[in-house]
Amino acid sequence: MLTKFKWLSMALKNAMRNRRRSLVTLAITATGTAAALLGGGFALYTYESLAEASARDTGHLVLAARGHFDGVENMPLEHGLQDAAALTHRLLARPEVKRVLPRLQFSGLVSNGDKSEIFLGTGVDAAQEFLVKGPFMKREAGELLDNQAPGKGPGMVIGKGLARILNARPGSVLTLMATTVNGSLNAVDVNVTGIVSTGISDIDKRLAMVDLATAQALLLTNKVSTLSVYLDDIALTDASAAALREAGAGNGRALEVRTWLQQAVFYQSVKGLYDRIFGFLGAIVLVIVLFSVTNTLAMAVLERTREIGTLRAMGATPGEVMRVFTLEGLALGSGGALAGMLLAGGVALFLLLAGIQMPPPPGRSNGYPLMVSVSASMYAGTVLAVALLSAAASWFISRKAARQSVVEALAHV
């Protein structure tokens, strides 16, 4: 053990012989490591945010009648769920299930008397729907459905884009017209109780939400489109989906179960794009770090060729000489990687406290906070990768010098 510490001590002393060159190498390695960690942290934060937004929007699991997800219906709610209340009761009996929300999707025309516009409506459980939306649905004006005053008739929440088109505000009366499950046309007058924003302008121009009973009365049905199941933890999604599919098969129910990930097309597209972008940038950073350490060790090997010959003449083996340079490269890579880790952590903490906002991305009306996630596994993996690459580069650079003859090494000028 003492011998190993002596080799390490020698390597550290050698690394500090040319302090300026070593410090430049450490700075480049630290900057590169921090850049890789911050890029990966930003991507990870984006994934986490999009995953939460998708799960809040659809539910961790979505249950529907067979054929619903195909998107082909000759009549509204042809593949709707019957007896949703009983199924909800059975789902809530499962320990991992936190909430079960029925939703009824429908569309039609909404009119203010002077102008009509197409809307995409959802019948919801007003007491719970806006709780699960959380920060991903912002109230712009008025109250939500569960806060409407009694005696005013059916209420409705609309997107701010649709409100602007129809010149509607809280208290306005609008008329919803839709096709019933029998193919006839039905209409109902509703009071605008609130205006909300999802952050996506195209959705806000068509969004309309009413109480589930109002939607069912408009469509003349007791069916719902889907049941959205919210779990205690998103990590339970796959296991719960498998259990529900098995239970449905055993009971002979013609149900389909989809996870939030299967429904989150936008999340999958963004993740695929970011994986390629930040993976490529991470590879570039690692190459820069590798060349920096290689250059430093190449200069050190060239300068100390006669010293290598002296060590060989004193009985040191080529393996022992390579060990010194490998440990030297490992020390430079590890030191720079650890400094980069601390730098990335400091920047992440600063962004958390500063509250810097990014501008709205294309197609969205709301910005989002500039933050990066700190993942222990990502930090440890990056530091280990940089350290090992530095050690491997050092071993490769020192191999030729360590194996040359003692006479050639001592004669080197």
C-alpha positions as CSV (number, residue, x, y, z in Angstrom):
1,M,0.0,0.0,0.0
2,L,2.9,2.4,0.8
3,T,4.3,1.8,-2.7
4,K,1.0,2.8,-4.3
5,F,0.9,6.0,-2.3
6,K,4.5,6.8,-3.4
7,W,3.6,6.4,-7.0
8,L,0.6,8.6,-6.6
9,S,2.7,11.2,-4.7
10,M,5.2,11.2,-7.5
11,A,2.5,11.6,-10.1
12,L,1.0,14.6,-8.3
13,K,4.4,16.3,-7.9
14,N,5.1,15.7,-11.6
15,A,1.7,17.2,-12.6
16,M,2.7,20.5,-10.8
17,R,6.1,20.8,-12.3
18,N,4.8,23.1,-15.0
19,R,2.1,24.8,-13.1
20,R,0.9,27.1,-15.8
21,R,0.4,24.3,-18.3
22,S,-1.3,22.1,-15.7
23,L,-3.6,24.9,-14.5
24,V,-4.7,25.6,-18.1
25,T,-5.4,21.9,-18.6
26,L,-7.4,21.8,-15.3
27,A,-9.3,24.9,-16.4
28,I,-10.2,23.5,-19.8
29,T,-11.3,20.2,-18.3
30,A,-13.4,21.9,-15.6
31,T,-15.1,24.2,-18.2
32,G,-15.8,21.3,-20.5
33,T,-17.1,19.1,-17.7
34,A,-19.3,21.9,-16.4
35,A,-20.7,22.6,-20.0
36,A,-21.5,18.9,-20.4
37,L,-23.2,18.8,-17.0
38,L,-25.2,22.0,-17.5
39,G,-26.3,20.9,-21.0
40,G,-27.4,17.5,-19.6
41,G,-29.0,19.1,-16.6
42,F,-31.1,21.4,-18.9
43,A,-32.2,18.5,-21.0
44,L,-33.0,16.5,-17.9
45,Y,-35.1,19.4,-16.4
46,T,-36.9,19.7,-19.8
47,Y,-37.7,16.0,-19.7
48,E,-39.0,16.1,-16.2
49,S,-41.1,19.2,-16.9
50,L,-42.6,17.8,-20.0
51,A,-43.2,14.4,-18.3
52,E,-45.1,16.1,-15.5
53,A,-47.1,18.3,-17.9
54,S,-48.1,15.2,-20.0
55,A,-49.0,13.1,-16.9
56,R,-51.1,16.0,-15.4
57,D,-52.9,16.5,-18.7
58,T,-53.8,12.9,-19.6
59,G,-53.3,11.1,-16.3
60,H,-50.6,8.5,-15.6
61,L,-52.9,6.0,-17.2
62,V,-55.8,6.4,-19.5
63,L,-58.6,3.8,-19.7
64,A,-61.0,3.7,-22.6
65,A,-63.3,1.2,-24.4
66,R,-61.7,-0.9,-27.1
67,G,-61.5,1.1,-30.4
68,H,-61.4,4.5,-28.7
69,F,-57.7,5.2,-29.4
70,D,-58.1,4.3,-33.1
71,G,-59.8,7.7,-33.5
72,V,-62.4,6.4,-35.9
73,E,-66.0,6.9,-34.8
74,N,-69.1,7.0,-37.0
75,M,-71.1,8.7,-34.2
76,P,-70.0,10.6,-31.1
77,L,-69.0,8.3,-28.3
78,E,-69.4,5.2,-30.4
79,H,-66.5,3.8,-28.3
80,G,-67.4,5.5,-25.1
81,L,-67.2,4.0,-21.6
82,Q,-70.4,2.7,-20.0
83,D,-70.8,2.5,-16.2
84,A,-67.9,4.7,-15.5
85,A,-68.9,5.3,-11.9
86,A,-68.6,1.6,-11.0
87,L,-65.2,1.3,-12.7
88,T,-64.0,4.4,-10.9
89,H,-64.9,2.9,-7.6
90,R,-63.0,-0.3,-8.3
91,L,-59.9,1.7,-9.5
92,L,-59.9,3.9,-6.4
93,A,-59.8,0.7,-4.3
94,R,-56.2,0.1,-5.6
95,P,-53.6,1.4,-3.1
96,E,-51.4,3.1,-5.7
97,V,-54.3,5.1,-7.3
98,K,-54.7,8.6,-6.0
99,R,-57.5,10.0,-8.3
100,V,-59.7,8.8,-11.2
101,L,-61.1,11.6,-13.4
102,P,-63.8,11.0,-16.0
103,R,-63.5,13.0,-19.2
104,L,-65.9,13.4,-22.1
105,Q,-64.4,14.8,-25.3
106,F,-66.7,16.5,-27.8
107,S,-66.6,19.3,-30.3
108,G,-69.0,21.7,-32.1
109,L,-69.8,25.4,-32.4
110,V,-69.9,28.0,-29.7
111,S,-71.7,31.3,-30.4
112,N,-72.1,34.7,-28.7
113,G,-75.2,35.5,-30.8
114,D,-73.2,37.4,-33.4
115,K,-70.3,35.1,-34.2
116,S,-69.8,31.4,-34.1
117,E,-66.5,29.5,-33.7
118,I,-65.4,25.9,-33.6
119,F,-64.5,24.6,-30.1
120,L,-62.9,21.4,-28.7
121,G,-64.7,20.7,-25.5
122,T,-64.1,18.5,-22.5
123,G,-66.6,17.5,-19.8
124,V,-64.8,17.2,-16.5
125,D,-65.1,16.5,-12.8
126,A,-65.0,20.2,-11.8
127,A,-64.0,19.5,-8.2
128,Q,-60.8,17.7,-9.2
129,E,-59.8,18.7,-12.8
130,F,-58.2,22.0,-12.0
131,L,-56.3,20.5,-9.0
132,V,-54.4,18.0,-11.2
133,K,-53.7,20.7,-13.9
134,G,-51.7,22.6,-11.3
135,P,-49.3,25.2,-12.8
136,F,-49.8,24.0,-16.4
137,M,-53.2,25.7,-16.6
138,K,-53.1,29.4,-15.6
139,R,-56.3,31.3,-14.6
140,E,-56.4,34.5,-16.5
141,A,-59.8,35.9,-15.3
142,G,-62.9,34.9,-13.3
143,E,-63.4,31.7,-11.4
144,L,-63.1,28.0,-12.2
145,L,-66.1,25.7,-12.5
146,D,-66.1,24.5,-8.9
147,N,-66.3,28.1,-7.7
148,Q,-69.3,29.2,-9.7
149,A,-72.2,30.8,-7.9
150,P,-75.3,28.7,-7.6
151,G,-78.4,29.6,-9.6
152,K,-76.6,30.8,-12.7
153,G,-77.0,27.6,-14.8
154,P,-74.3,25.6,-16.4
155,G,-70.8,27.1,-16.3
156,M,-67.9,27.0,-18.7
157,V,-64.2,27.8,-18.7
158,I,-62.7,28.8,-22.0
159,G,-59.2,29.5,-23.4
160,K,-58.1,33.1,-23.6
161,G,-57.7,32.8,-27.4
162,L,-61.3,31.7,-27.8
163,A,-62.4,34.4,-25.3
164,R,-60.7,37.1,-27.4
165,I,-62.3,35.8,-30.7
166,L,-65.8,35.8,-29.2
167,N,-65.2,39.0,-27.1
168,A,-66.3,36.9,-24.0
169,R,-65.5,37.6,-20.4
170,P,-66.6,36.1,-17.1
171,G,-70.4,36.5,-16.9
172,S,-70.9,36.3,-20.7
173,V,-73.5,33.9,-21.9
174,L,-72.6,31.6,-24.8
175,T,-74.4,28.9,-26.7
176,L,-72.8,25.5,-27.2
177,M,-74.0,23.4,-30.2
178,A,-72.9,19.8,-30.7
179,T,-74.0,16.6,-32.4
180,T,-75.6,14.1,-29.9
181,V,-74.9,10.4,-29.8
182,N,-78.1,9.9,-31.9
183,G,-76.8,12.2,-34.7
184,S,-79.2,15.1,-33.9
185,L,-78.2,18.6,-33.1
186,N,-78.5,19.9,-29.5
187,A,-77.7,23.2,-27.9
188,V,-77.2,24.6,-24.4
189,D,-76.6,28.1,-23.0
190,V,-73.7,28.4,-20.6
191,N,-72.2,31.1,-18.5
192,V,-68.5,31.9,-18.8
193,T,-67.2,31.5,-15.3
194,G,-63.5,31.8,-16.1
195,I,-60.8,32.3,-18.7
196,V,-57.6,30.1,-18.6
197,S,-54.4,29.7,-20.6
198,T,-52.5,26.4,-21.2
199,G,-49.5,28.3,-22.7
200,I,-50.2,26.8,-26.2
201,S,-51.9,29.4,-28.3
202,D,-53.5,27.0,-30.7
203,I,-55.2,25.1,-27.9
204,D,-56.3,28.3,-26.2
205,K,-58.2,29.3,-29.4
206,R,-60.4,26.2,-29.2
207,L,-60.5,25.2,-25.5
208,A,-63.8,24.9,-23.7
209,M,-64.4,23.0,-20.4
210,V,-67.8,22.3,-18.8
211,D,-69.0,20.1,-16.0
212,L,-69.3,16.4,-16.9
213,A,-73.1,16.5,-16.3
214,T,-73.5,19.5,-18.7
215,A,-71.5,17.7,-21.4
216,Q,-73.6,14.5,-21.0
217,A,-76.8,16.5,-21.2
218,L,-75.6,18.2,-24.4
219,L,-74.7,14.9,-26.1
220,L,-77.7,13.0,-24.6
221,T,-75.6,10.2,-23.1
222,N,-74.4,8.8,-19.8
223,K,-71.1,7.6,-21.3
224,V,-67.6,9.2,-20.9
225,S,-64.7,9.1,-23.3
226,T,-62.0,8.1,-20.9
227,L,-61.0,7.6,-17.3
228,S,-57.7,9.3,-16.4
229,V,-56.0,7.5,-13.5
230,Y,-53.5,9.5,-11.4
231,L,-51.1,7.5,-9.3
232,D,-49.0,8.3,-6.2
233,D,-45.8,8.2,-8.2
234,I,-45.1,8.4,-11.9
235,A,-42.6,5.5,-11.5
236,L,-45.5,3.2,-10.8
237,T,-47.0,3.8,-14.3
238,D,-45.8,0.7,-16.1
239,A,-46.4,-1.8,-13.3
240,S,-49.9,-0.4,-12.7
241,A,-50.7,-0.5,-16.5
242,A,-49.7,-4.1,-16.6
243,A,-51.8,-5.0,-13.6
244,L,-54.9,-3.2,-15.0
245,R,-54.5,-4.9,-18.4
246,E,-54.3,-8.3,-16.6
247,A,-57.2,-7.5,-14.4
248,G,-59.3,-6.4,-17.4
249,A,-58.5,-9.5,-19.3
250,G,-59.4,-11.6,-16.4
251,N,-62.8,-9.9,-16.0
252,G,-63.5,-10.1,-19.7
253,R,-63.9,-6.3,-20.0
254,A,-63.1,-4.8,-23.4
255,L,-60.9,-2.0,-22.1
256,E,-57.7,-0.5,-23.4
257,V,-55.0,0.9,-21.1
258,R,-52.5,3.5,-22.3
259,T,-49.8,5.1,-20.3
260,W,-49.0,8.9,-20.3
261,L,-45.9,8.2,-22.4
262,Q,-47.9,6.5,-25.1
263,Q,-50.1,9.6,-25.3
264,A,-47.3,12.1,-25.1
265,V,-46.2,12.6,-28.7
266,F,-44.7,16.0,-28.0
267,Y,-42.6,14.7,-25.1
268,Q,-41.2,11.9,-27.3
269,S,-40.4,14.2,-30.1
270,V,-38.6,16.7,-27.8
271,K,-36.7,14.0,-26.0
272,G,-35.5,12.4,-29.2
273,L,-34.3,15.8,-30.5
274,Y,-32.6,16.8,-27.3
275,D,-30.9,13.4,-26.9
276,R,-29.2,13.9,-30.3
277,I,-28.3,17.5,-29.7
278,F,-26.9,17.2,-26.2
279,G,-25.4,13.8,-26.9
280,F,-23.4,15.3,-29.8
281,L,-22.4,18.4,-27.7
282,G,-21.3,16.1,-24.9
283,A,-19.1,14.1,-27.3
284,I,-17.5,17.3,-28.5
285,V,-16.8,18.4,-25.0
286,L,-15.2,15.0,-24.1
287,V,-13.0,15.2,-27.3
288,I,-11.8,18.7,-26.3
289,V,-11.0,17.5,-22.8
290,L,-9.2,14.4,-24.2
291,F,-7.0,16.5,-26.6
292,S,-6.2,19.0,-23.8
293,V,-4.9,16.3,-21.4
294,T,-3.2,14.5,-24.3
295,N,-1.3,17.7,-25.3
296,T,-0.2,18.3,-21.7
297,L,1.0,14.8,-21.2
298,A,2.7,14.7,-24.6
299,M,4.7,17.8,-23.7
300,A,5.6,16.3,-20.3
301,V,6.7,13.0,-21.8
302,L,8.9,14.8,-24.4
303,E,10.5,17.0,-21.7
304,R,11.2,14.1,-19.4
305,T,12.5,11.6,-21.9
306,R,16.0,11.6,-20.3
307,E,14.4,11.3,-16.9
308,I,12.6,8.2,-18.1
309,G,15.9,6.8,-19.3
310,T,17.4,7.5,-15.8
311,L,14.5,5.7,-14.1
312,R,14.9,2.8,-16.5
313,A,18.6,2.6,-15.8
314,M,17.9,2.5,-12.1
315,G,15.7,-0.5,-12.6
316,A,12.2,0.9,-13.2
317,T,10.1,-1.2,-15.6
318,P,8.2,0.2,-18.6
319,G,5.0,-0.6,-16.7
320,E,6.1,1.4,-13.7
321,V,7.0,4.4,-15.9
322,M,3.6,4.3,-17.7
323,R,1.9,4.0,-14.3
324,V,3.4,7.4,-13.2
325,F,2.2,9.1,-16.3
326,T,-1.2,7.4,-16.2
327,L,-1.7,8.5,-12.6
328,E,-0.6,12.0,-13.6
329,G,-3.2,12.1,-16.3
330,L,-5.8,10.6,-13.9
331,A,-5.0,13.4,-11.4
332,L,-5.4,16.1,-14.0
333,G,-8.6,14.7,-15.4
334,S,-10.1,14.0,-12.0
335,G,-9.2,17.4,-10.6
336,G,-10.6,19.2,-13.6
337,A,-13.8,17.0,-13.6
338,L,-14.4,17.7,-9.9
339,A,-13.9,21.4,-10.4
340,G,-16.3,21.3,-13.3
341,M,-18.8,19.4,-11.1
342,L,-18.6,22.1,-8.5
343,L,-18.9,24.9,-11.1
344,A,-22.0,23.2,-12.7
345,G,-23.6,22.8,-9.2
346,G,-22.9,26.5,-8.4
347,V,-24.5,27.6,-11.7
348,A,-27.5,25.3,-11.1
349,L,-28.0,26.8,-7.6
350,F,-27.7,30.3,-9.0
351,L,-30.3,29.7,-11.7
352,L,-32.6,28.2,-9.0
353,L,-32.4,31.3,-6.9
354,A,-32.3,33.9,-9.7
355,G,-35.6,32.9,-11.3
356,I,-34.5,33.7,-14.8
357,Q,-37.3,33.3,-17.4
358,M,-36.8,31.9,-20.9
359,P,-38.9,33.5,-23.7
360,P,-41.9,31.5,-25.0
361,P,-40.9,28.8,-27.5
362,P,-42.6,28.7,-30.9
363,G,-46.3,27.9,-30.7
364,R,-46.5,28.9,-27.0
365,S,-47.6,32.0,-25.2
366,N,-45.9,31.5,-21.8
367,G,-42.2,31.4,-21.0
368,Y,-40.6,29.0,-18.6
369,P,-37.9,29.2,-15.9
370,L,-34.3,28.6,-16.9
371,M,-33.3,25.8,-14.6
372,V,-31.0,22.7,-14.8
373,S,-31.5,19.5,-12.8
374,V,-28.7,18.1,-10.7
375,S,-28.5,14.3,-11.0
376,A,-26.1,12.4,-8.8
377,S,-25.8,9.6,-11.4
378,M,-25.1,12.0,-14.3
379,Y,-22.5,13.9,-12.3
380,A,-20.8,10.7,-11.1
381,G,-20.9,9.2,-14.6
382,T,-19.4,12.3,-16.2
383,V,-16.6,12.7,-13.7
384,L,-15.7,9.0,-14.0
385,A,-15.8,9.2,-17.9
386,V,-13.5,12.3,-17.9
387,A,-11.1,10.7,-15.4
388,L,-10.9,7.4,-17.3
389,L,-10.4,9.1,-20.6
390,S,-7.6,11.2,-19.2
391,A,-5.9,8.1,-17.7
392,A,-6.3,6.2,-21.0
393,A,-4.8,9.1,-23.0
394,S,-1.9,9.4,-20.6
395,W,-1.2,5.6,-20.8
396,F,-1.3,5.7,-24.6
397,I,1.0,8.8,-24.8
398,S,3.6,7.4,-22.4
399,R,3.7,3.9,-23.9
400,K,6.2,4.6,-26.6
401,A,8.6,6.6,-24.4
402,A,8.6,4.0,-21.7
403,R,9.4,1.2,-24.1
404,Q,12.3,2.8,-25.9
405,S,15.8,1.7,-25.0
406,V,17.7,3.2,-22.1
407,V,20.5,4.4,-24.3
408,E,18.1,6.2,-26.7
409,A,16.3,7.8,-23.8
410,L,19.5,9.0,-22.1
411,A,20.8,10.4,-25.4
412,H,17.6,12.4,-26.1
413,V,18.2,16.1,-26.4
